[in-house]
Amino acid sequence: MSASPPANSPAVDTSVNSNGSPRRPVTSVVITGLGVISPLGNTPDELVDGLNAGKSGIAAFTQVPTEAFSASYGAEATQFTGHISDYGPLEKALQRTIRKGSKVMCREIEMGVASAQLALHDAGHSAETFDRDRTGVLFGSDYIMSLPDEYTAGIAACIEDGEFNFAKWGELGLPKVNPLWLLKYLPNMPASHIAIYNDLRGPNNSLTLREASGGAAIAEATSTILRGHAEALVVGATGSRVHPLRTLHASLQEKLAGNRDDCDTMSRPFDSSRDGSVLGEGAASMLCEAREHAEARGANILGEVLGYGTSAVGESGGPRPIQIAIANALKATLRSAKAAGHGETPIGHIHAHGLSDVDIDKDEAAAICEVFGDAKTQPPVTTAKGHFGNLGAGGGMVEIIASLKSLGGDLFPIRNLESLDENCPINAVNAPGVPAGDSFISVNVTPQGQASAVWIRKAS
């Protein structure tokens, strides 16, 4: 679904409000509401409290058949059941609408929509204080995989003498497949549902950039608001690596952490004994607004976006494409912040991708050193993945909210970092008591070399 006008429609006049009054120029983009679905809990406070307490969200899988995979443990968002109460306080009519819509939502989409509803409630969204034509959605996701159960009955109907008969599919198999099955798995459906449920008619876009989705969504949303094309955008991402087919693909294509007697210790970002990533699931959203709009309605401003950057580098880009992509994204973030007048703002900490993969952690550390110098000159570096592994497209946004909620207090250490790998010479936070500072840069990257980074400051 897209709210963009057709190619032959008249250009939108961004210099006036929908009522014809002059519009003030946008000076910055601020964050006014947060929503989280994570393995550590379904509120920002539960998330940060769990990180500070050293809590792990990793446990035995319940959603996938563990006998089929090399790993038996992951980080599931166990508190999220899909019940209407998981979506936060809602009017009765909206409750009924979401219940009905949940029939065509898979778990990833449900988590994304729930996180958005929680963020809208946290921001105090109402029809009276928002122009629905200038409020939209920008949401990230993985490519969403369907469940095998969607086709089981149809395939079974076409089995003859133990063989699948393709000639029978049209007559016997296809009628047993739910005709709306595809709607449950389209990656643009989180943005579609969120816009429809809340009557948000402004810009609407979906990004499928795996782990880089959250940062890229914030970057695109900030640019959209600064250009005057929207006053407010629901910005989020949802993802899951816990899925019968997704987990199978990951076990075949990626290096996963081996099972340990204590599964809490499997995800070990930047540690010398790390041996792979841990699979998880989660979603998070925020409401981003033009500062002038937020102040005019008396919103509680939580943070301000100072800069952002993205970069994609393939194998043809050099011998270490992931290192180059991360360095590019970080440099672009610093440049955009400088152009906006924030270049001298101290960076309180860096929230690293910290996948716990031997090669990707090494490349990320090299990129951080390239941009910020050696460990003595770098801001403190942490990551939440030691607590819950890789949440796919939802991970970056969950991590951004964790860092935002930590500003002004102490920073959570990197869980399971016992011996820093000599190939990862970063200013790693491995003990409590390190100040988080008043701003942070968060960075994420995909195994294919797509990186995103954002720089966010605590509300002044």
N, C-alpha and C positions, 0 to 999 in steps of 0.2 A: 504494500500500500504506500502511496506517496501523495503528499499534499501539494506537490509542485504543480503549477499551472501548466496547461498544454502549451506547446511551442508557439501557437499562434495567438495566445492570450496577451492582453496588454501588460506592460511591465508594471510591477508593483511599485508604488510611490512610497519609499521608506522615509520620507521627510515629514510625513504627517501621521497622526494616529488614525484609527479607524473612524473616529468621530470628526475628523478633519482638523483637529487642533495641531499646532506645530509640535514636532517631536524633538526633545533635547538630544544632543549627541551622546553616545554611550562612551563613558570614560574607562570602564572596566567591567569585568564579569565576575560575579560573586556567587557563592554557594549558600543556599538558604535551607536546604532540607536533605536528610540522609535516610537511606533504607538499606538494610543488609539481610541476606540469607547466607549463613556460613556454617561450617562444621563446628564453630565455637559458639554459635548462638545467632539469634535473629534480630538483634538490636546492635547499634554501634557500641553501646556501653558493654554489652556482653562480649562482643568481639575483643575490645581493647582490654577489658578485665581479664579475659582468658589469656591474651598474649602476655600481659604483665605478670600473671600468675604462673606462666610457663606451661599452661595447659596444652595438651595435644588433642587434635580432633581425629587422629588416625586410629582406626579399629578394624576388626574383621569386616569384610564386605558383606552386605545383606542384599544388594540389588543385582549381583552378578554371580554366576556359578564359578566359585573359586577353583574348582578342580580343573577347569579348562585353561587357567592362566598361570603365568610364572609367579605372580604376586597375589597374595591372599588378603592384603590389607589396603585400605584407602581411607580417604576423609569424606564421609558422607554428611550432608546437612540433615542430621537425623531429627532435629526439632521441626523441620518443615514436612508437613504431612499433606499439604494441598487443601486442608480444611479452610473454609472461608475466614476463620479467625486468624489465619496466618497472613492475611492481607491487611490487617490493621483495622481501625475503626472505619466503618463504611455505613452510608445510608442504606436502608432496607432495599430500596429499588436497585442500588448498585450491587448489593449482595446477591440479589436474584440474578442480575445480568451476568455477573462473574461466575456464579454457580453454573449457569447455562453454558457460558462460554468455555468453562473448564473441560467440557466434553470433547472439545477440539483443541486441547492444549496438552502437549507432552510435559514431562516434569521440568525440563529446562525452561520452557516458555512460562509455566506456572511460577517458577522461582523469579524469573525476570519481571513478570507483571506484579507479583507480590512486593518485590523490592521497590518498584516504582510507586505503588500505592502507599507504601510506608513512607517513602520520601516526600510525596505530595502532602500527606498528612502532617509530617514533621515540619514542612515548610509553611503550613497554614494556607494551603491552596484553596481558593474559593472562586466561584463564578463572578462574584462581585468585584474582586480585586485583580482579576486577570482578564486580558483581552483574548478570547478564545482563538481569534484569527491570528494572533501573534504569539501563541504559546504552542509549542510542538514537542516532538520526541526525536531523540537521536540515540539509537540503541545498538550495542554490539553483541555478537554471538559467535559461536563456532558454526560450522556447517552441522546441522542437527540431523542425527541419524534416527531412522525409524526402528521400532522394536520388531523382532522376528515374529512376535505374536500376530502382527497385522496380517500376515500371509499364511499362517500355519494351516488354517482350515481350508483355504483355497488350494494350497499345495497338496494337502492330504487327499482332496477330492480328485486330484489328477494322477495319483499313484496307481499304477497297474503292474502287478507282479514285481513290486519293489523298485520300479523305475518310474520316473516322472515323465508323463506323456504331454509334451508341449501342445499337441494338437487339441487337447481337451481343455486347455486353460481358458479360452474365451467362453466356452459353454458351461464348464463346471467350476473352474477356479475363480475367475474374476467376480462372479456374482456373490462370492463369499467374502470379498474384501469390502470394508466400509468405504463407500464412495467419497467420504470426507476425510479419509485417512491422511491425505497430503497436507491438509491444513494444520494438522497436529505437529508438523515438523518443519514447516517453512521458516527460514531464519529471519524473515521480515515480520513474522507474526507478533513477536513481543511489542515492537513499535506500533503495529496495527491495533492490537488489543488495547494498549495503553491509551492511544489517541481516541479510539472509539468510546471506551468506558468513561473517559473524562472530557469528551467533546473538545479535544485539542486539535484545532484546524490549521495550525501553523506548520512550518517546515517539518517534514517527517522523513527520516532516513535510517537505513540499517547498514551496519558494517560487519563483515564477516572476516575478521583478521586474527582469529584465534587469540593467543595470549596478549596481543597488542591492541585488542579491541577497546578496552576501557580508556587507555590514554588517547587513542586516536579519536574516540567519541568525544572526549572532553575538548580535544584540539578543534575538531570540526564544529562543535557547539559554540565554543568561544569565538571562533571566526565568524560564525553565522550571526551571533548576537552583536559583535562589534561592527559588522557590516550593516546593521540596522534591519535585518530580515526577520528578527524575532526579538521579543522582550524576555521570554523565558523558555527554557527547554528542559524537559525531563531527559537526563543523560544517564545511561547505565549500560550494563553488560551482564550476560548470563552465560554459563557454560557448565558442562559436565564431562568428566573423563570416566565417570562411573556408569557404564552402560554395556550390555552384552557385546555389541559390535564395536563400540568405541574402545572399550577396554581391550578387546581382542586386537584391534588395529594398533593400539599403543604398545601392546606387548610384543608385536611383530616388528614395529617400525622404530621404536624408541628404546632407550636404555632405562629400564625401571629398576628401582631399588630392590635388592633381594630380601626375602623374608628374614626377619630377625626374631629371636625369642621375645624381645621387647619391641613391639611394633612402633612404639613411641619414638624410637631412635632411628627409624628408617630414613627419614628426610633429614639430610645433613648438609645444608648449603655451605659451600666453601671449606668444608672440613676435609682433612687429608684422607679420611677413610670413606668418603661418600662414594656410592656406587650406582646412583641413578635417582630418578624422581619418583614421587608418590602421586597417585591419581586421586583427584578429589572433585567436588562439585560446589557451586555457589553462585550467587548473583548479588549485585549491589547497584544502587541508583542514587543520584543526587539531583536536586533542582538547581539549575544554573540560571541566573537572572542578570540583566543589565543592572548595574549598581543603582542607577537613578530610579529604576522601577522598584527595586527591593526597598530602598530608603523611603520612597513615597508611600508604600503600604505598611511601613513600620516593621519590616521583616527582621528576624534574628539572623544576622549575617555571620556565617560560620567560617568562611574563608574566601580568598580571592585568587583567581587564576592569574599568575604572573607571566607565564610563558609555556610554550609547547613545541614539540617537534616530532616528526616521524621520518623514517627512512627504510627503504627496502633494498637490500643488497643480495644478489644471487651469487652463485658459484663463479660466474664470470667477473665478479667485482673484485676479486683478489683472493689470496690464500686463506684469509680469516674473515669470511663475509659477516658472521654474527658480530665479531668485534667491531668491524667497520660500521655496521648498521647501528649498533648501540652508540658508538662514538658520534656518528652523524646526528642521531636523534638528540643526544645530550647537547652537542654544539648548537644545533638549531634552536633548542629550548633556551639556551643562554642568549643567543642572538635575538630571539623574539622578545625576551624579557628586557633586554637592553634597549631595544627599539621602543618599547613601551615605557621606558624611564625607570625600570626596576633593576638595572644592571648592578647596582651597588648593594642590593639587598643581601644580607648574609644568608647562606644556605645552612639551615639547622642540621639536616641529615639527608642522606640518600636512601630511598627504599629500593633496594636492588631486586632484580628478577630472582636471583638466588635459586635456581631450579634444582640444585643438588646433582646436576649432571657434570661429569668430570670435565668434559670439553667446553660446554656452554658456560659454566662458572668461570673457567679459566679465561675464556674470551671476554666475558663481561668484566672481570677484574682488570684485564688489560685495557679495555675501553675506559673504565673509570680512571685508571692511572694516566692514560693518554690525555684525558680532558682535565683532570683535577690534580695531577702530579702524584707523588708518592704518598704513602700512608700518613706521613707527618703533615702534609698540607691538605689532605682530603677532609671533607666533612665526615662525621661518623656514618658508617654504612650498616644498615640492618636489612632484614627481610623476614616476612611472616611465614614463608613456606616451610620452615622447620616445624611449624605447628600443624600445618594442614596440607602441605604439598601443593600440587599444581591443580587449580580449579578451572583450568581452561580459560575461555574468554572472560569468565566472571572474576578470575583471580586478580587482575590488575586493579579493577574498581574496588574490590574488597580491600586490597592492600592500600590503596589511596585513602580510603575512609579510615583505615587503621592509623595511618600516619597523621591524617588531619586531626583525628581525635586525640592524638598524643601530643600535639603542639602545645607548648607552654608547660609541659610536664617532663617526666622522664621517658626515655625511649626503651622499648622492649628489646631484650637481647636476641641474638640469633640462636634459636633453640638447636641443641645438639652440636654446636660448634665447640669442640673440645681442643682441636689442634688445627690451626689455620694452615691450609695448604700453602706451601712456599711459592706455588705458581699463582696464588691469588693474593698478592700483596696489597690488601685494602685495609682501611681503617675500620676494621670489623668491630661491632659492638657485641662483646661476649659476656658481659656482666651488667647487672642493673645499675642504675644511678647515673647514666649518661643523659644529659639534657637533650630533649628532642629539638630544641630551638623553636623559632617562630615561623619557619618555612621549610619545605622539603621538596626534593625532586624524586619522582617515582619513575622507574623505567621497566619496561617489559619487552620481551622479544620472542619470536616464534622460531622453531627449528629451521624454518626456511629463510630466515634473515629479515623478517619484518619487525621493526622496532618502533616503539613510541615512548615518549617521555613528557611529563608535565611538571611544572613548578607551581606550587600552591603555597600561599601565605596565610597564616592565622589572621582572623579578622582583627582589625585595629580598633 
